[in-house]
Amino acid sequence: MTDFVVIGGGIAGVSAAAHLAPHGSVTLLETERTLAFHTTGRSAAMYVANYGGQGTRPLGVASKAFLEAPPAGSADAPLLSDRGLLWVADRTRTRLLEEKAADTGSTLIDASEVIRLVPGIRPGWVAGGLYEPRALDIDVAGLHQAFVRIARSHRADLRTSAPVTGLIRRNDGWRVAIPGGHVDCGAVVNASGAWGDVVAEMAGIDPIGLQPMRRTAFMVPGDDDYSAWPFVVDVEERFYFRPDGAQILCSLAEETPSLPTDPRPEMADIALAIERINEATTLGIRTVRSQWTGLRTFAPDREMVLGEEPGTRGFFWLVGQGGTGIQTSPAAGALVAALVTGTPPPPQLGAAGVDAGRYAPARFR
């Protein structure tokens, strides 16, 4: 018997485990042989406080304190580093830059300033940009490991190669079936990403309507001279790129509906991304060194689903992070732990304007 079972070993699951572990025994169950095998392990994450839906942004704000100063011993190096975010547009789409500036409060800049920041942008293509100098790179692996260390310091049991095969409601909690046995617990946290609805249906709970979306990224040759460039994103998210050591990480930034699966890159997406980036820059990309695809999963309203399933005591959702799961993970883990244990959430969540009701699954029921 364990107090809490967390299903899923990505960033959401390990954050939930880390925040629950001080309150009782935790068993985390991950299907794959390694934690963070799917989306978390394939993310090019940044901290951008005004990114995502209006409900998601307070979670990002509330997460910054952890990202800036993780608990002692949980991280070997800083989790945040300077980068900056630059939205760019050609002359046909400068209106979209103005709309984004009004929404985010970021600074509009002209074409010459864009080229000063990123000399690789093609002068004949760019008409202006929107610069967010406070955007930061997140060390995704370091953040995930910090949560793992915190959880294990409280003796959490983190199991890999442990797919959930069934969920049975019991008078005193849940029985979670896994190959060769089961785990009994008082409460379940469904942090299974693209498989969130699948896990819910195992428990006899109606699906939320989660939609996984494919996104492919790839590495191309770069140059150390590019290291100070910001993260560059087309204003309509038709592509993005950023320096990564002596390489450049690139993406079509596509959102293609998918089943929950382990996706593989489609070469047509990579080719289209190269075409668009070469049109907007002088990089002249011809060679791809590596490529991968992950799933970003959205609820129907594109806001996170976090909280207890109405009428089903002890079943909690922590899914639907979309593209914001990394930067919101400290606050999301803290909030779900407070809801599961019935304890007050940390004061920084309230100070950031986090309202648990905005994320509650009851809005879909």
C-alpha positions as CSV (number, residue, x, y, z in Angstrom):
1,M,0.0,0.0,0.0
2,T,1.2,3.5,-0.9
3,D,-0.4,6.8,-0.3
4,F,-0.1,8.2,-3.8
5,V,0.4,6.7,-7.3
6,V,1.6,9.0,-10.0
7,I,1.1,7.7,-13.6
8,G,3.7,9.1,-15.9
9,G,7.5,9.8,-15.6
10,G,7.7,13.0,-17.7
11,I,8.1,16.5,-16.2
12,A,4.5,16.6,-14.9
13,G,4.7,13.2,-13.2
14,V,8.1,13.8,-11.5
15,S,7.1,17.2,-10.3
16,A,3.9,15.8,-8.8
17,A,5.9,13.0,-7.1
18,A,8.5,15.5,-5.7
19,H,5.7,17.7,-4.2
20,L,3.7,14.8,-2.9
21,A,6.6,12.9,-1.4
22,P,6.9,15.1,1.8
23,H,3.3,14.3,2.5
24,G,3.4,10.5,2.3
25,S,4.6,7.5,0.3
26,V,4.7,7.9,-3.5
27,T,4.9,5.3,-6.2
28,L,5.5,6.6,-9.7
29,L,4.8,4.3,-12.6
30,E,6.3,4.9,-16.1
31,T,5.6,2.6,-19.1
32,E,9.0,3.1,-20.8
33,R,12.4,1.8,-19.7
34,T,13.5,5.4,-18.9
35,L,11.8,8.4,-17.4
36,A,11.1,11.4,-19.7
37,F,11.2,9.2,-22.8
38,H,8.5,11.0,-24.8
39,T,7.7,14.7,-24.8
40,T,9.8,15.9,-21.9
41,G,13.0,14.3,-23.3
42,R,12.3,16.0,-26.7
43,S,11.5,19.5,-25.7
44,A,13.3,22.7,-26.5
45,A,12.0,24.6,-23.6
46,M,12.1,28.3,-22.7
47,Y,10.8,30.3,-19.8
48,V,8.6,33.0,-21.3
49,A,6.3,34.4,-18.6
50,N,3.6,35.6,-21.1
51,Y,3.5,32.4,-23.2
52,G,0.4,30.2,-23.3
53,G,-3.2,30.7,-22.4
54,Q,-4.4,33.2,-19.8
55,G,-4.8,30.5,-17.3
56,T,-1.4,29.0,-17.9
57,R,0.6,32.2,-17.5
58,P,0.1,32.5,-13.7
59,L,1.5,29.0,-13.3
60,G,4.6,30.1,-15.2
61,V,5.0,33.2,-13.0
62,A,4.6,31.1,-9.9
63,S,7.2,28.6,-11.2
64,K,10.0,31.1,-11.6
65,A,11.2,31.1,-8.0
66,F,11.9,27.3,-8.2
67,L,13.6,27.6,-11.5
68,E,15.8,30.4,-10.3
69,A,16.7,28.7,-7.0
70,P,15.9,25.0,-6.8
71,P,16.1,23.3,-3.4
72,A,19.7,22.7,-2.2
73,G,21.2,19.5,-3.7
74,S,18.6,19.1,-6.4
75,A,20.5,20.7,-9.3
76,D,24.2,20.6,-10.1
77,A,24.0,23.8,-12.3
78,P,21.6,26.7,-12.9
79,L,18.4,25.7,-14.5
80,L,17.9,29.0,-16.3
81,S,20.3,30.9,-18.7
82,D,20.0,34.0,-20.8
83,R,18.6,33.7,-24.3
84,G,15.9,36.1,-25.3
85,L,13.0,35.5,-27.7
86,L,12.6,37.2,-31.0
87,W,9.4,37.0,-33.0
88,V,9.9,38.0,-36.7
89,A,7.7,38.8,-39.6
90,D,7.9,39.8,-43.3
91,R,6.1,43.0,-44.5
92,T,2.8,41.1,-45.1
93,R,2.4,40.3,-41.4
94,T,3.6,43.2,-39.3
95,R,0.0,43.6,-38.1
96,L,0.3,40.3,-36.3
97,L,3.4,41.6,-34.5
98,E,1.4,44.5,-33.3
99,E,-1.3,42.2,-32.0
100,K,1.2,40.0,-30.3
101,A,2.8,43.1,-28.7
102,A,-0.5,44.2,-27.3
103,D,-1.1,40.7,-25.9
104,T,2.3,40.2,-24.3
105,G,3.6,43.6,-23.5
106,S,6.8,43.0,-25.4
107,T,8.8,45.5,-27.4
108,L,8.3,46.0,-31.1
109,I,11.6,46.6,-33.0
110,D,12.4,47.5,-36.6
111,A,14.1,45.4,-39.3
112,S,17.6,46.9,-38.6
113,E,17.4,46.0,-34.9
114,V,16.2,42.4,-35.8
115,I,19.3,42.0,-38.0
116,R,21.6,43.5,-35.3
117,L,20.3,40.8,-32.9
118,V,20.4,38.0,-35.5
119,P,22.7,38.8,-38.5
120,G,21.6,35.7,-40.2
121,I,18.1,37.1,-40.8
122,R,17.7,38.0,-44.5
123,P,17.4,41.8,-44.9
124,G,15.1,41.5,-47.9
125,W,12.7,39.3,-46.0
126,V,12.3,40.8,-42.5
127,A,10.1,43.8,-41.9
128,G,10.2,43.9,-38.1
129,G,10.2,42.0,-34.9
130,L,9.0,41.7,-31.3
131,Y,11.8,41.2,-28.7
132,E,11.4,39.6,-25.3
133,P,14.9,40.0,-23.7
134,R,13.8,38.3,-20.4
135,A,13.0,35.0,-22.0
136,L,15.3,32.3,-20.7
137,D,16.6,28.9,-21.7
138,I,15.5,26.1,-19.3
139,D,17.8,23.1,-18.7
140,V,15.1,20.5,-19.2
141,A,17.2,17.5,-18.2
142,G,18.5,19.4,-15.1
143,L,14.9,20.4,-14.1
144,H,13.6,16.8,-14.5
145,Q,16.5,15.5,-12.5
146,A,15.9,18.0,-9.8
147,F,12.4,16.7,-9.3
148,V,13.7,13.1,-9.4
149,R,16.2,13.9,-6.7
150,I,13.7,15.6,-4.4
151,A,11.3,12.7,-4.8
152,R,13.9,10.1,-4.0
153,S,15.2,12.1,-1.1
154,H,11.8,11.4,0.5
155,R,12.0,7.7,-0.5
156,A,9.6,7.9,-3.4
157,D,9.5,4.7,-5.5
158,L,10.1,5.6,-9.2
159,R,9.4,2.6,-11.4
160,T,10.2,2.3,-15.1
161,S,8.9,-0.5,-17.4
162,A,5.8,-0.5,-15.3
163,P,2.8,0.2,-17.7
164,V,-0.6,0.6,-16.0
165,T,-3.0,-2.1,-17.3
166,G,-6.0,-1.3,-15.1
167,L,-7.5,0.9,-12.5
168,I,-10.1,-0.4,-10.0
169,R,-11.9,1.8,-7.5
170,R,-11.9,0.5,-4.0
171,N,-13.5,1.7,-0.8
172,D,-10.3,3.0,0.6
173,G,-8.7,4.2,-2.7
174,W,-7.5,2.5,-5.9
175,R,-5.9,-0.7,-7.1
176,V,-3.5,0.1,-10.0
177,A,-2.7,-3.0,-12.0
178,I,0.7,-3.4,-13.6
179,P,2.4,-6.5,-15.2
180,G,2.9,-9.1,-12.6
181,G,1.0,-7.4,-9.8
182,H,-0.7,-4.2,-8.6
183,V,-0.2,-1.2,-6.4
184,D,-2.9,-0.1,-3.9
185,C,-3.1,3.5,-3.0
186,G,-5.3,6.3,-1.6
187,A,-5.1,8.6,-4.6
188,V,-4.0,8.5,-8.3
189,V,-2.5,11.4,-10.2
190,N,-2.9,10.9,-14.0
191,A,0.1,12.7,-15.4
192,S,0.4,10.5,-18.5
193,G,0.5,13.2,-21.2
194,A,-0.9,12.1,-24.5
195,W,-2.2,9.0,-22.9
196,G,-4.3,10.9,-20.3
197,D,-7.7,9.9,-21.7
198,V,-6.6,6.3,-22.1
199,V,-5.7,6.1,-18.4
200,A,-9.0,7.8,-17.4
201,E,-11.0,5.3,-19.4
202,M,-9.2,2.4,-17.6
203,A,-10.7,3.9,-14.5
204,G,-14.2,4.1,-16.0
205,I,-13.9,7.9,-16.4
206,D,-15.1,9.7,-19.5
207,P,-12.3,11.2,-21.6
208,I,-11.6,14.9,-21.5
209,G,-11.0,15.1,-25.3
210,L,-7.3,15.5,-25.1
211,Q,-5.6,16.0,-28.5
212,P,-1.9,15.1,-28.9
213,M,-0.2,17.2,-31.6
214,R,3.0,16.2,-33.4
215,R,6.0,18.6,-33.5
216,T,9.3,17.7,-35.2
217,A,12.7,19.3,-34.4
218,F,16.1,18.7,-36.0
219,M,19.7,19.8,-35.7
220,V,21.7,21.4,-38.5
221,P,25.3,22.7,-38.6
222,G,25.9,26.0,-36.9
223,D,28.7,28.2,-35.7
224,D,30.0,29.3,-32.3
225,D,29.5,32.9,-33.6
226,Y,25.7,32.3,-33.3
227,S,25.8,31.5,-29.6
228,A,24.4,34.9,-28.5
229,W,21.4,34.8,-30.9
230,P,18.0,34.7,-29.3
231,F,15.4,32.1,-29.9
232,V,13.8,33.1,-33.3
233,V,10.2,32.3,-34.0
234,D,8.1,33.3,-37.0
235,V,5.1,35.5,-35.9
236,E,2.7,32.8,-37.0
237,E,4.9,30.0,-35.7
238,R,5.6,28.7,-39.2
239,F,9.2,27.9,-38.0
240,Y,11.6,28.5,-35.2
241,F,15.4,28.1,-34.7
242,R,17.9,28.8,-32.0
243,P,21.7,28.2,-31.5
244,D,22.6,25.0,-29.7
245,G,26.4,24.9,-29.2
246,A,28.0,24.6,-32.6
247,Q,24.6,23.5,-34.1
248,I,21.2,25.1,-34.7
249,L,18.0,23.6,-33.5
250,C,15.2,24.0,-36.0
251,S,11.5,23.2,-36.2
252,L,8.5,23.7,-38.5
253,A,6.6,24.4,-35.2
254,E,3.8,22.3,-36.6
255,E,0.7,21.1,-34.7
256,T,-0.5,18.0,-36.5
257,P,-3.1,15.9,-34.7
258,S,-1.9,12.4,-33.7
259,L,-2.9,9.4,-31.7
260,P,-1.0,8.9,-28.5
261,T,2.0,7.1,-29.8
262,D,5.8,7.2,-30.1
263,P,5.9,9.4,-33.3
264,R,8.6,9.4,-35.9
265,P,9.8,12.4,-37.9
266,E,8.2,13.0,-41.4
267,M,10.8,14.2,-43.9
268,A,8.3,16.4,-45.6
269,D,7.9,18.4,-42.4
270,I,11.7,18.8,-42.1
271,A,12.0,19.8,-45.8
272,L,9.3,22.5,-45.4
273,A,10.9,23.9,-42.3
274,I,14.3,24.1,-44.1
275,E,12.6,25.9,-47.0
276,R,10.9,28.5,-44.7
277,I,14.1,29.1,-42.6
278,N,16.2,29.5,-45.7
279,E,13.7,32.0,-47.2
280,A,13.9,34.1,-44.0
281,T,17.6,33.7,-43.4
282,T,21.0,33.5,-45.0
283,L,21.8,30.2,-43.2
284,G,21.6,28.1,-46.4
285,I,20.7,24.9,-44.5
286,R,21.5,21.8,-46.6
287,T,22.4,19.1,-44.0
288,V,20.4,17.6,-41.2
289,R,22.4,15.9,-38.5
290,S,19.6,14.5,-36.3
291,Q,15.8,14.7,-36.0
292,W,13.1,13.7,-33.6
293,T,9.3,14.2,-33.0
294,G,7.4,14.7,-29.8
295,L,3.7,15.2,-28.8
296,R,2.3,18.3,-27.2
297,T,-1.1,17.5,-25.8
298,F,-4.0,20.0,-25.5
299,A,-7.4,20.0,-23.8
300,P,-10.3,21.3,-26.0
301,D,-9.9,24.8,-24.6
302,R,-6.1,24.6,-24.7
303,E,-5.8,25.2,-20.9
304,M,-4.3,22.7,-18.5
305,V,-6.5,20.1,-16.8
306,L,-5.5,19.9,-13.1
307,G,-7.6,18.7,-10.3
308,E,-9.9,15.9,-9.0
309,E,-12.4,14.2,-11.3
310,P,-15.9,15.2,-10.3
311,G,-17.7,12.3,-8.6
312,T,-14.6,10.1,-8.6
313,R,-12.8,10.6,-5.3
314,G,-9.1,10.2,-5.4
315,F,-8.6,10.5,-9.2
316,F,-6.6,13.6,-10.1
317,W,-5.7,14.9,-13.6
318,L,-2.5,16.7,-14.4
319,V,-2.5,16.8,-18.2
320,G,-3.1,19.2,-21.2
321,Q,0.1,21.3,-20.7
322,G,0.5,21.8,-24.5
323,G,3.7,23.7,-25.1
324,T,4.0,25.0,-21.5
325,G,4.6,21.9,-19.4
326,I,8.2,22.5,-18.7
327,Q,8.0,26.1,-17.5
328,T,4.9,25.6,-15.4
329,S,6.0,22.3,-13.9
330,P,7.1,23.5,-10.5
331,A,3.8,25.4,-9.8
332,A,1.6,22.7,-11.4
333,G,3.2,20.0,-9.2
334,A,2.8,22.1,-6.1
335,L,-0.9,22.8,-6.9
336,V,-1.8,19.2,-7.6
337,A,0.0,18.1,-4.4
338,A,-2.1,20.6,-2.4
339,L,-5.3,19.4,-4.0
340,V,-4.5,15.8,-3.4
341,T,-3.5,16.2,0.2
342,G,-6.1,18.9,1.1
343,T,-3.4,21.3,2.2
344,P,-3.0,25.0,1.4
345,P,-1.1,25.7,-1.8
346,P,2.2,27.5,-1.4
347,P,1.7,31.3,-1.1
348,Q,3.6,32.1,-4.3
349,L,0.8,30.5,-6.3
350,G,-1.8,32.9,-4.9
351,A,0.6,35.8,-5.3
352,A,0.9,34.9,-9.0
353,G,-2.8,34.8,-9.4
354,V,-3.1,31.0,-9.7
355,D,-6.8,30.0,-9.4
356,A,-7.3,26.2,-9.2
357,G,-10.8,26.5,-10.5
358,R,-9.5,27.5,-13.9
359,Y,-7.9,24.2,-14.4
360,A,-10.5,21.9,-12.9
361,P,-11.8,19.0,-15.0
362,A,-15.3,19.9,-13.9
363,R,-15.4,22.5,-16.7
364,F,-15.7,19.6,-19.2
365,R,-18.4,17.8,-17.3
